[in-house]
């Protein structure tokens, strides 16, 4: 099992500040077209830059999630992005892992990351989660059911509940929303599908915006 420090070093993820952002990254953030934005987001390495800025929160989050899924043998990550989290889980977990993202640029980078980490690139596949029907023992991942700044994404909650009885996710809350109000809104949404909801870690401050992350488990 690779340590999180060794894994980040292999993937060139090093601690960085949010200061002196390269002009190329600033240009990308101003692209209005979603498809062009995400192509440039992954091509320029802006995704990895954000991971570097959140180096210390990510160390805690990655290792925490790994410890929480050790009893599950079949893991699925919707919205896997460019595979930094997924490759860490796949390389350090005894069971199977699969990741999916709708964005082709994300998946191209995820597959290359898998190869760089001596993993099968086919653990990552492009696809639309809302068209996906296969069931899994546990759903893992980051930011799967966020919907920008208005909180929980009900359609995604329903979808993940339809394909797994165990959901362990990192979520991010933006702005000055009350933590307890946010947690209650998530709890109510999962209760609609008869799932219990438990916050396992909270107030993990991220560095790229006015936001914090928390980890939860929903199960049935």
C-alpha positions as a Python dict, from the first residue, in 0.01 Angstrom:
ca = {
    (1, 'X'): (0, 0, 0),
    (2, 'X'): (144, 337, -103),
    (3, 'X'): (136, 616, 151),
    (4, 'X'): (-66, 921, 57),
    (5, 'X'): (257, 1124, 51),
    (6, 'X'): (420, 882, -196),
    (7, 'X'): (105, 872, -409),
    (8, 'X'): (82, 1249, -433),
    (9, 'X'): (453, 1274, -513),
    (10, 'X'): (419, 1017, -793),
    (11, 'X'): (130, 1218, -938),
    (12, 'X'): (314, 1551, -901),
    (13, 'X'): (67, 1682, -644),
    (14, 'X'): (258, 1915, -413),
    (15, 'X'): (138, 2176, -167),
    (16, 'X'): (84, 2514, -333),
    (17, 'X'): (-71, 2844, -234),
    (18, 'X'): (-350, 3017, -418),
    (19, 'X'): (-121, 3312, -485),
    (20, 'X'): (53, 3388, -815),
    (21, 'X'): (-189, 3185, -1023),
    (22, 'X'): (-48, 3136, -1374),
    (23, 'X'): (-219, 3356, -1637),
    (24, 'X'): (-313, 3044, -1836),
    (25, 'X'): (-525, 2918, -1549),
    (26, 'X'): (-696, 3254, -1508),
    (27, 'X'): (-778, 3249, -1879),
    (28, 'X'): (-941, 2908, -1844),
    (29, 'X'): (-1165, 3020, -1557),
    (30, 'X'): (-1310, 3289, -1784),
    (31, 'X'): (-1418, 3055, -2064),
    (32, 'X'): (-1800, 3073, -2082),
    (33, 'X'): (-1864, 2759, -2289),
    (34, 'X'): (-1879, 2450, -2065),
    (35, 'X'): (-1734, 2206, -2318),
    (36, 'X'): (-1442, 2433, -2404),
    (37, 'X'): (-1388, 2513, -2036),
    (38, 'X'): (-1356, 2150, -1931),
    (39, 'X'): (-1132, 2064, -2224),
    (40, 'X'): (-894, 2341, -2119),
    (41, 'X'): (-944, 2265, -1749),
    (42, 'X'): (-793, 1920, -1794),
    (43, 'X'): (-554, 2003, -2080),
    (44, 'X'): (-379, 2285, -1895),
    (45, 'X'): (-363, 2098, -1563),
    (46, 'X'): (-592, 2337, -1379),
    (47, 'X'): (-753, 2034, -1217),
    (48, 'X'): (-419, 1928, -1069),
    (49, 'X'): (-349, 2285, -960),
    (50, 'X'): (-666, 2284, -750),
    (51, 'X'): (-561, 1949, -603),
    (52, 'X'): (-223, 2100, -512),
    (53, 'X'): (-385, 2401, -347),
    (54, 'X'): (-598, 2162, -141),
    (55, 'X'): (-303, 1931, -71),
    (56, 'X'): (-349, 1913, 307),
    (57, 'X'): (-731, 1873, 311),
    (58, 'X'): (-699, 1610, 38),
    (59, 'X'): (-448, 1408, 241),
    (60, 'X'): (-702, 1382, 521),
    (61, 'X'): (-997, 1315, 291),
    (62, 'X'): (-831, 1047, 76),
    (63, 'X'): (-701, 849, 373),
    (64, 'X'): (-1029, 881, 561),
    (65, 'X'): (-1237, 751, 271),
    (66, 'X'): (-996, 462, 216),
    (67, 'X'): (-1039, 357, 579),
    (68, 'X'): (-1419, 377, 550),
    (69, 'X'): (-1445, 149, 245),
    (70, 'X'): (-1210, -128, 355),
    (71, 'X'): (-1502, -365, 431),
    (72, 'X'): (-1657, -324, 86),
    (73, 'X'): (-1535, -526, -211),
    (74, 'X'): (-1716, -353, -498),
    (75, 'X'): (-1670, 24, -529),
    (76, 'X'): (-1810, 260, -790),
    (77, 'X'): (-1730, 629, -830),
    (78, 'X'): (-1966, 844, -1038),
    (79, 'X'): (-1820, 1175, -1155),
    (80, 'X'): (-1462, 1050, -1112),
    (81, 'X'): (-1309, 1352, -1288),
    (82, 'X'): (-944, 1295, -1387),
    (83, 'X'): (-897, 999, -1156),
    (84, 'X'): (-674, 1132, -878),
    (85, 'X'): (-902, 1004, -602),
    (86, 'X'): (-1002, 690, -791),
    (87, 'X'): (-647, 580, -870),
    (88, 'X'): (-554, 618, -504),
    (89, 'X'): (-850, 404, -394),
    (90, 'X'): (-797, 144, -668),
    (91, 'X'): (-428, 109, -589),
    (92, 'X'): (-476, 71, -215),
    (93, 'X'): (-799, -129, -187),
    (94, 'X'): (-826, -508, -204),
    (95, 'X'): (-1158, -509, -387),
    (96, 'X'): (-1266, -380, -726),
    (97, 'X'): (-1304, -15, -823),
    (98, 'X'): (-1467, 147, -1125),
    (99, 'X'): (-1494, 514, -1209),
    (100, 'X'): (-1718, 697, -1456),
    (101, 'X'): (-1737, 1051, -1583),
    (102, 'X'): (-1940, 1204, -1864),
    (103, 'X'): (-1651, 1427, -1972),
    (104, 'X'): (-1421, 1267, -2231),
    (105, 'X'): (-1128, 1494, -2141),
    (106, 'X'): (-1153, 1388, -1777),
    (107, 'X'): (-1160, 1020, -1871),
    (108, 'X'): (-865, 1051, -2109),
    (109, 'X'): (-661, 1199, -1826),
    (110, 'X'): (-793, 943, -1575),
    (111, 'X'): (-688, 654, -1800),
    (112, 'X'): (-339, 799, -1837),
    (113, 'X'): (-320, 849, -1462),
    (114, 'X'): (-414, 483, -1412),
    (115, 'X'): (-134, 377, -1646),
    (116, 'X'): (113, 604, -1465),
    (117, 'X'): (13, 432, -1140),
    (118, 'X'): (44, 82, -1286),
    (119, 'X'): (-332, 26, -1290),
    (120, 'X'): (-565, -98, -1561),
    (121, 'X'): (-686, 213, -1750),
    (122, 'X'): (-1019, 40, -1812),
    (123, 'X'): (-1120, 101, -1451),
    (124, 'X'): (-1222, 443, -1586),
    (125, 'X'): (-1499, 469, -1844),
    (126, 'X'): (-1683, 757, -2005),
    (127, 'X'): (-2058, 748, -1949),
    (128, 'X'): (-2368, 922, -1823),
    (129, 'X'): (-2451, 817, -1468),
    (130, 'X'): (-2822, 875, -1533),
    (131, 'X'): (-2812, 605, -1800),
    (132, 'X'): (-2617, 363, -1579),
    (133, 'X'): (-2808, 74, -1419),
    (134, 'X'): (-2549, -165, -1271),
    (135, 'X'): (-2567, -201, -894),
    (136, 'X'): (-2262, -183, -665),
    (137, 'X'): (-2189, -263, -306),
    (138, 'X'): (-2075, 93, -230),
    (139, 'X'): (-2064, 433, -396),
    (140, 'X'): (-1755, 642, -319),
    (141, 'X'): (-1626, 973, -442),
    (142, 'X'): (-1611, 1347, -411),
    (143, 'X'): (-1867, 1616, -492),
    (144, 'X'): (-2108, 1371, -656),
    (145, 'X'): (-2434, 1518, -530),
    (146, 'X'): (-2339, 1885, -506),
    (147, 'X'): (-2531, 2130, -721),
    (148, 'X'): (-2320, 2443, -722),
    (149, 'X'): (-2420, 2682, -446),
    (150, 'X'): (-2774, 2567, -373),
    (151, 'X'): (-2674, 2247, -198),
    (152, 'X'): (-2796, 1894, -251),
    (153, 'X'): (-2881, 1755, -597),
    (154, 'X'): (-3205, 1552, -552),
    (155, 'X'): (-3191, 1375, -888),
    (156, 'X'): (-2839, 1251, -818),
    (157, 'X'): (-2936, 1139, -468),
    (158, 'X'): (-3215, 931, -620),
    (159, 'X'): (-2977, 786, -878),
    (160, 'X'): (-2706, 674, -637),
    (161, 'X'): (-2971, 527, -406),
    (162, 'X'): (-3100, 322, -700),
    (163, 'X'): (-2762, 157, -759),
    (164, 'X'): (-2617, 110, -410),
    (165, 'X'): (-2720, 57, -49),
    (166, 'X'): (-2400, 218, 82),
    (167, 'X'): (-2291, 569, -14),
    (168, 'X'): (-1975, 728, 126),
    (169, 'X'): (-1895, 1068, -17),
    (170, 'X'): (-1705, 1391, 30),
    (171, 'X'): (-1923, 1694, -29),
    (172, 'X'): (-1842, 2065, -38),
    (173, 'X'): (-2058, 2345, 97),
    (174, 'X'): (-2012, 2699, -30),
    (175, 'X'): (-2068, 3038, 126),
    (176, 'X'): (-2205, 3107, 472),
    (177, 'X'): (-2463, 2831, 485),
    (178, 'X'): (-2518, 2688, 832),
    (179, 'X'): (-2353, 2349, 863),
    (180, 'X'): (-2641, 2206, 1059),
    (181, 'X'): (-2894, 2329, 803),
    (182, 'X'): (-2694, 2172, 523),
    (183, 'X'): (-2668, 1842, 708),
    (184, 'X'): (-3041, 1842, 774),
    (185, 'X'): (-3117, 1905, 407),
    (186, 'X'): (-2902, 1606, 309),
    (187, 'X'): (-3061, 1392, 579),
    (188, 'X'): (-3412, 1479, 459),
    (189, 'X'): (-3323, 1403, 97),
    (190, 'X'): (-3185, 1058, 178),
    (191, 'X'): (-3474, 987, 414),
    (192, 'X'): (-3707, 1011, 113),
    (193, 'X'): (-3540, 690, -8),
    (194, 'X'): (-3535, 529, 340),
    (195, 'X'): (-3161, 576, 386),
    (196, 'X'): (-2997, 667, 715),
    (197, 'X'): (-2755, 960, 704),
    (198, 'X'): (-2449, 1018, 920),
    (199, 'X'): (-2183, 1291, 906),
    (200, 'X'): (-1844, 1129, 970),
    (201, 'X'): (-1618, 1433, 941),
    (202, 'X'): (-1703, 1800, 903),
    (203, 'X'): (-1551, 2147, 870),
    (204, 'X'): (-1260, 2034, 654),
    (205, 'X'): (-1163, 2373, 516),
    (206, 'X'): (-1076, 2393, 147),
    (207, 'X'): (-849, 2666, 16),
    (208, 'X'): (-979, 2748, -331),
    (209, 'X'): (-1301, 2925, -233),
    (210, 'X'): (-1530, 3019, 55),
    (211, 'X'): (-1608, 2655, 120),
    (212, 'X'): (-1557, 2357, 346),
    (213, 'X'): (-1591, 1984, 292),
    (214, 'X'): (-1754, 1712, 496),
    (215, 'X'): (-1772, 1334, 472),
    (216, 'X'): (-2093, 1139, 514),
    (217, 'X'): (-2232, 790, 489),
    (218, 'X'): (-2586, 709, 376),
    (219, 'X'): (-2698, 348, 399),
    (220, 'X'): (-2999, 122, 384),
}
